[in-house]
Amino acid sequence: MKDPFGREMTYLRVSVTDRCNLRCRYCMPAEGLKMLRHEDILSYEEIVDIVRAAVEFGFRKFRLTGGEPLVRRGVVGLVDMLARIDGVEDLAMTTNGTLLAGQAAALKAAGLQRVNVSLDAIDPARYEQITRGGSVADAIAGIDAAIAARLAPVKINCVVAQPPDEPAGDLDLGLQGLEPAGPDARAVAAFAADRGCQVRFIREMNLAGGQFSTVRGSKGGHCPSCDRLRLSSDGFIRPCLFSNLKFDIRKLGPRQAIRLAVAAKPQAGLTCDDRTMNGIGG
């Protein structure tokens, strides 16, 4: 299924909740945000129906996101249901890892193939500061559990500041074997190398300001090759992270919402001022 610019759509990111057990400074305010009502959140059965429809249109790659997907009760069961759908070839999850240690083995057994774990610092005090109270020991335990469960490749997502704190050129060099700029990024890179994990450096984004860049170590943020749609936890298909366009699954039905989202996908991201990052699974 191609968008108006000839890009084949094969990837759906599925936000299962807007809730998170951390309060990362670049994602939400210290007091948190107004959460969606329980009845507004898609049920697991609705998510399964949407994924089935996406498979019919040629989507093959699916990623569970949040908020933090592991705070939602029964998410292992959702993984099991999705993994059984014929045509789901790649099933992954993005998580902050703090709840992963106790669920990694069960997720693998249910059919999850791999995980990306957000890790912005190794120093306990810096991690606690960035996440407003999180424990880096819990995140590391989750990463180690994922490695042990063979949720491979385990990828580390590290958010870095805008220049001049961590220049893009230095980050590029870091992925070529040299040290990236910034003590937190350097420490995360060393940790990932020690664990045999892949690391991706992601610049802080500004949805309303339209500020984003290509992810170091991934094709994320590279608009000409974008092959993804996003499903928000309240039931909207969004053709682009940096766009206010959205299509209501419950009103239109999964197939029509997907068709309209693909047809409306912009050539490049602009701005999004009607949703915060935690609600889109950014």
N, C-alpha and C positions, 0 to 999 in steps of 0.2 A: 504494500500500500504506500503510494508516494504522495508527498505533499506538493504544493504548487511549484516548488523549486527543484523537483526531481529527487528529493532525498527520500530514501526508503525508510519507512517507520517500522522499527522492530523492537523497540525498548519502551517498557512502561514502568515508571516508578510509582509505587503504591504506598501512600501514607496511611497507616492503620490507626493513628492517633495523633492528636495535637498536643498531648501531654508529655512532659519530660521530668525526670528526677533531678536534672541539673538546671542551672540558670546561667548558661554561658553568656558572657558580656556582649558578644557579637550577635547573639541570637534573640535575646529577650531582656526586658528590664528586670531589675532586682526583685521587684514585687510580683513578677510573673505577668501573665496575660489572662484575660477572661477566657475561660475554657468553653468549648462547645458543649451543648447539652448532650446527654447520653443518647437521646432519641435522634439527634442529628448526625451521629457517627454511623458510617456504613457498617452493617453487620458483616460477619465473615461470609455468610451465604451470598450477600450482595457482591462482595469482593470477588468471590469465586465466579459468579455469573459474569462479571465484567472481564475478568481474565479469560474466561472461555470465549467471550466475544472478541477480545483482542487477538487471541490465537487464530480465530477464523480469518482475521484480516492480515495475518502474517507476522504478528508480534511473537517473538521467541524468547526475549530476555526480560526478566522481571526482578525488581528490587523492592524489598519491604523497607519503609522508612517511617519516620514519625514527624515531629516529636521524637520520642524514644520508643521504638516498637516493642521492646521487651517489658515496658510497664503495662501493656495491655494483656489482660488475663486470657489465657488460651491461645496465645500466638503460635505455639508449637503445633496445635491442631490445625491452624490456618495453613502453616507450612505444609503439613501432611496433605491437606486437601489440594493445595496448588500443585504440589509435586506430582500428584496423580493425574493431572490434566495432560492429555496427549498433546504435544506441541510445545509445552513449557520446557525449553532446553537449558535455560540458565536461570537459576533461582538464587538470589543473593539477598543480603541484608546489610543496611548501614546502621550502626549502633554506637553508643558512647562506651560500651563495653563494661560498664560498672555492674550490670546485672547478668553478664554473659557467663561467668564462671559456673553458675549453677544450672545453666540451660544449654551450653554448647553441645554436649553429647546428645541430648534429646533433639535439638534442632538438626544435627547431622543425621540422626536416625530417621527423622521425619522427612528428610529430603532436601534440606538446605545445603547448598553446595559451597558457598564461601561467604565471608564477611569483610566489610570495611569497618574499621574501628577508629573513631575520632580520638585523637590524642595530640593536644597542643603544647604540652610541657611534660617533662619527666620529674622535675623538682616538685616535691609535694606541696610546698608553699605556693609556688607559681600556679600549679594545677588548681589548687583550692581557690586562689584568687581569680583565675580565669573563669572557672565554673561556678564560682560563688558557693563553695562548700563541698565540692566533690572530692573523692579520695582517689589519688592516682594509683594507689595500691590495688583498689578494686578494678580499675581499668586494666592494669597490667595483668592481674589474675584472670580477667576475661580474655585477654589476648593469648595468654599461655594456655588457657582451656581450649580456645579455638584452634590453636596450633596442635594441641594434643588430640582434638577431635577430628583433625584433618579437614577443617573448613578452609581449604586452600584454593588459591593463595590468600593468606591473610594480608590485607592491605591496611596501611595506616594513613588516615586523613589528618593532615596537620594544617590548621588555619594560621596564616601569617599576616602580619600587619602590612599596611601600605608603605611605600618608600617615605622617608629615607631609612626607616628602621631595618628593613630587610630587602635590599635591592633585588629586582627581578633577575638581573644578570648573575648575581651570586647564587641565586636559587637554581638557575639553569646549570651552573657549574656544579652545584651540589649533586645533581642527578647524574653527572658525568664522573663521579667519584671524588670530587673535591668537597670541602665543607661548605654548606649553605650559610648565608649570613644569619646573625641573630643567635643568641645562646640557646633559646628554647628550640628553635628549628634544628640547630646542630645536635642538641641532645636527643631529639626525637629521631633524627637521621641515624645517629650512632646506635640507638636502641633498636631501631628497625633492622639495621645491618646485623646486629648481634643475634636477633631472633630469626633472621632469614626472611623478614617481611618486606614487602614492597611499600614505599612511602610516596605519598602524593602531597604536594604543597599547594594549598588553596588560598588565594588571596581573599581577604575580607570583602564581602559583597555589600552593596547598598541597593536594595530592591527599588526604592522610590527614586533614587538618584541615577539608576541605570548603570551602576559601577560594577563591572565584573571583568574577569580576564581568564585566559586559558589556564586550566589546571596543569601544574607541572607534574608530569608522569602519567597524564591521561588526556583523552580528547575532550573532556568536559570543558565547557565554556567556548568551544570552537564552533561557532554558529554554522559555517558551511558544511560541517559533517554531522550536525545534530540529527539523531535518529529517534528522539524520545518524546513521549507525552508524559504528563503527570496526573495522577489521580489523587485528589485531596481526600482527607479522612471524612469530610462532610459531603462527598459525592459529586465533585465537579472534576471533569477532565479539562486540564489546562494544556494548551499547545506549547507554552514556553514559560520558563521560570520568571523571565523579565517581561511579562505581559499581563494585562488585566483580563484578557480573554478567558472565558471559562464556559463550560457546557454542562448543564445539569443532568446527571445520569438518571435521577429519579423521575424527572419530567419527560425527558427525551427517550429514555431507554439506552442501554449500553451501546448498541450498534450505531444508532443515529448520533449519539454524543461523540463517539469515536470518529465517525465519518466527518462530522462538522469540525471537530478539533483539528484533524489532519488537513482538511481543506482550508482552515483559517490559520495554519501555522505561519508565523511571520518569517521573513528571510533572516532576521537577526533580532536579538533581544533589545528591548528599549527600557521600559520601566514597569514596575508593578507597585501600586500604592494602596491596594485594597486587601493585602494579606501580608503577614509577617513570615519570616523564614520557617518558623517551627510548624506553621500550618500548611506549608506546601511540600515539606520534605526536602528542603534545599540542602 
